Structures are given as structure tokens and as C-alpha cells.
């Protein structure tokens, strides 16, 4: 059994990756020419209270929205720095620095925490999370601002089965591993995957404009396409 444990872990991780994803939809690119950015600013997305469905009190829910906006900005800036050009997160109320740059901003459209218990035990979409955003990218120069990209991201976790089906032919090792794999995914994982898709759209756009090599492009996952 010990010899097969690493294989089971790999299978479980692959299964998890297939059951939790974020996709891109409604990509709009104006035809005007743009200049390559030397820096990208990622502003914290607006987080309207009415689009969040989370099991927290009023004060905790407000902090949760703020933390999620900050997490997405940091994750996107970090990934853009690694893949594209230097990027910096900005607080929602912070002044936009002067000079030529790109500004990534947007809003949360739908945030549903779901039920960790349901998605762990039953799965098949029951209790799954849902995270949707609208992203707008501007080319900025001093006080001027011009929209160059607009798109949406949508996704969530756990469309696959939970651990309950495994109880038909019980195996404590497999069940324990399945629980460990499934109990982790939640909105924080969705935020990371959303940041990946945001940077992927930027990467495709920059390759199209000739700012980066096509060999270095970071492909976005389009809604309805697999993988």
C-alpha cells in the first residue's frame, strides 16, 4: 500500500485540478493601437455587498470582502511580474501613479461560498463555490485613461463526486486521501485561479500586439473549451 500511495496522491491532485477551474468569457479588445507597458498596476476590485453570499456576520463579511479584493490584487500583480512586466497592487482608494502604464481594475460580480461539507461529502456541484468577476484594463498616461481590454472570469470548485460514493466499497486509505484533497478548495483557491486567467488574457493580448514572444504566451482557458 505504501508503494502505491504516491500514485494515489498524483491521481487525486489531477482529479482536483479537473474539478475546479476558472474560465474567461466575453473578451472585448478595441482595435486602437496601444503602447507596451513598463509597469502594470492592479487595483483592488470593487466588492459590492449584495454579490457576496458568505456565512459571516456584518462586520466579518465586510472584512472578508476587503481581504478577497486585496488577495486578488496581490496574486494578479505577483503573477504578472513573473510572467510579463513588473506589476504592483493598489488599494481601491489609492491614487493612480502618474506616467505611462496599464491599469487592471474591475469588480466582483458573484461570490458564493457554498458549503464545504456538501462538496466534500457529496460533490457533483453540490455546495460548490462560485466566483465571477468583470475585468477592465486601461492604458493610462498622466490623467488620461483609455480602455484597451474588457472581459469576465467565471468558475468555482468541485463539480466532481464527493467521498460518499467511495463508501460503497470502503477503503480507509482512499477515503482519507479523498477528504484531504476535497476539504481544501474554496474561494481562496478560486481567487488564485482567477488571477491566473487575468494574467493569461493580458499575456495573449501582449503577444498579439508584439510586446512579448508568442513562445512565452500564457494561454487563457476560454469558457466552454477543454482544457
C-alpha positions in Angstrom: 0.0 0.0 0.0 2.8 2.4 0.8 4.3 1.9 -2.6 1.0 3.0 -4.3 0.4 6.0 -2.0 2.4 8.5 -4.2 0.4 7.3 -7.2 -2.8 7.9 -5.4 -1.8 11.4 -4.4 -0.9 12.2 -8.0 -4.3 10.9 -9.2 -6.1 12.8 -6.5 -4.3 16.1 -7.4 -5.1 15.6 -11.1 -8.7 14.9 -10.2 -8.9 18.0 -8.1 -7.5 20.1 -10.9 -10.1 18.9 -13.3 -13.0 19.5 -10.9 -12.1 23.1 -10.0 -11.4 25.7 -12.7 -11.9 29.3 -13.8 -12.6 30.3 -17.4 -12.6 33.6 -19.4 -15.6 34.9 -21.4 -16.8 38.0 -23.3 -13.3 39.2 -24.2 -13.5 42.6 -25.9 -10.5 44.3 -27.4 -10.8 47.7 -29.1 -8.8 48.0 -32.3 -6.8 51.1 -31.4 -3.1 50.7 -31.1 -1.6 50.6 -27.6 1.9 51.1 -26.2 3.7 48.4 -24.3 3.6 49.0 -20.5 6.8 49.2 -18.4 4.6 48.6 -15.3 1.1 47.3 -14.7 -0.9 48.4 -11.7 -3.6 46.1 -10.3 -6.2 47.9 -8.4 -8.3 46.1 -5.8 -11.7 45.2 -7.4 -14.9 46.8 -6.1 -16.7 44.3 -3.9 -20.4 45.2 -3.6 -22.0 43.6 -0.5 -25.1 42.3 -2.5 -23.0 40.0 -4.7 -21.4 38.1 -1.8 -23.0 35.1 -0.3 -20.9 34.1 2.7 -21.8 32.8 6.1 -20.4 35.7 8.1 -21.7 38.5 10.3 -22.0 42.0 9.0 -18.6 43.2 10.3 -16.8 40.0 9.4 -18.4 40.0 5.9 -17.0 43.5 5.3 -13.5 42.4 6.2 -13.9 39.3 4.1 -14.8 41.4 1.0 -11.8 43.7 1.7 -9.4 40.7 2.2 -10.6 39.0 -1.0 -10.1 42.2 -3.1 -6.6 42.6 -1.6 -5.8 38.9 -2.2 -6.8 39.1 -5.9 -4.8 42.3 -6.5 -1.7 40.8 -4.8 -2.0 37.5 -6.6 -2.5 39.1 -10.0 0.4 41.5 -9.6 2.7 38.8 -8.4 1.8 36.5 -11.4 2.1 39.4 -13.9 5.5 40.3 -12.5 6.7 36.7 -13.0 5.2 36.3 -16.5 5.1 39.8 -18.1 6.4 43.0 -16.7 6.7 44.5 -13.2 3.3 44.9 -11.6 2.1 46.4 -8.3 -1.1 46.0 -6.4 -3.0 49.2 -5.5 -5.6 49.7 -2.8 -9.0 50.7 -4.1 -8.8 54.2 -2.7 -5.1 54.8 -3.6 -4.2 57.5 -6.1 -3.1 56.1 -9.5 0.6 56.9 -10.1 1.4 59.3 -12.9 3.2 58.2 -16.0 2.5 55.7 -18.7 1.3 52.3 -17.5 -1.5 49.8 -17.7 -4.2 49.6 -15.0 -6.1 46.4 -14.3 -9.3 47.0 -12.3 -12.8 45.6 -12.1 -15.5 44.3 -9.8 -16.7 41.1 -8.3 -20.0 40.0 -10.0 -20.8 36.9 -8.0 -19.2 35.3 -4.9 -20.8 32.3 -3.4 -19.0 30.5 -0.6 -21.1 27.3 -1.0 -20.9 24.5 1.6 -17.6 22.8 2.3 -19.4 19.9 3.9 -21.7 19.3 0.9 -18.9 19.5 -1.7 -16.6 17.3 0.4 -19.2 14.5 1.1 -21.5 14.6 -2.0 -19.8 16.7 -4.7 -21.2 16.8 -8.2 -21.6 20.6 -7.9 -23.5 20.4 -4.6 -22.1 23.0 -2.2 -19.6 24.2 -4.8 -18.1 27.7 -4.7 -18.7 30.3 -7.4 -16.6 33.3 -8.2 -17.2 35.7 -11.1 -15.5 39.0 -11.9 -15.6 41.7 -14.6 -12.2 42.9 -15.5 -11.3 46.2 -17.3 -7.8 47.1 -18.4 -6.8 50.7 -19.1 -3.8 52.3 -20.8 -3.1 55.4 -18.6 -0.8 58.3 -19.2 -0.9 61.0 -16.6 -4.6 61.9 -16.1 -5.8 60.3 -19.4 -7.3 56.8 -19.3 -8.3 54.6 -22.3 -9.9 51.2 -22.1 -8.0 48.5 -24.0 -9.5 45.3 -22.7 -12.6 44.1 -21.0 -13.6 40.5 -20.1 -15.2 38.3 -17.5 -13.9 35.4 -15.5 -16.2 32.7 -14.1 -15.6 29.5 -12.2 -15.8 27.6 -9.0 -14.8 24.4 -7.2 -15.9 20.7 -7.1 -18.0 19.6 -10.0 -16.8 16.0 -9.3 -18.0 13.4 -6.8 -17.5 13.7 -3.1 -16.3 11.0 -0.8 -19.8 9.4 -0.3 -19.6 7.3 -3.5 -16.4 5.8 -2.2 -18.2 4.4 0.8 -19.9 1.8 -1.4 -16.7 -0.2 -1.4 -14.9 1.4 1.7 -11.2 1.8 1.7 -9.9 3.9 4.6 -6.7 5.0 2.8 -8.6 6.2 -0.3 -11.4 7.8 1.7 -8.9 9.7 4.0 -6.9 10.9 1.0 -10.1 12.0 -0.8 -11.2 14.0 2.2 -7.8 15.7 2.4 -7.9 16.6 -1.3 -11.5 17.9 -1.3 -11.6 19.8 2.0 -9.1 22.4 0.9 -10.6 24.0 -2.2 -12.7 27.1 -1.5 -12.9 30.8 -2.5 -9.2 31.4 -1.8 -8.3 28.8 -4.4 -10.8 30.4 -6.8 -9.0 33.8 -6.3 -5.7 32.3 -7.3 -7.1 30.6 -10.4 -8.9 33.9 -11.3 -5.6 35.8 -11.1 -4.1 33.2 -13.4 -6.7 33.8 -16.0 -6.5 37.6 -15.8 -2.7 37.4 -16.4 -3.3 34.9 -19.2 -5.6 37.3 -21.1 -3.0 40.1 -20.6 -0.4 37.7 -22.0 -2.4 36.8 -25.1 -3.1 40.5 -25.7 0.6 41.5 -25.3 1.7 38.7 -27.7 -0.9 39.8 -30.2 0.5 43.4 -30.1 4.0 42.1 -30.4 5.1 43.1 -26.9 6.2 39.5 -25.9 7.2 36.5 -27.9 4.4 34.1 -29.0 6.6 31.3 -27.4 6.1 33.0 -24.0 2.4 33.5 -24.2 0.3 32.3 -21.3 -2.9 30.8 -22.7 -6.3 31.6 -21.1 -8.9 29.0 -20.6 -11.9 30.1 -22.6 -15.4 29.3 -21.3 -16.8 26.1 -22.9 -13.4 24.9 -24.1 -11.4 22.0 -22.7 -8.8 22.0 -21.3 
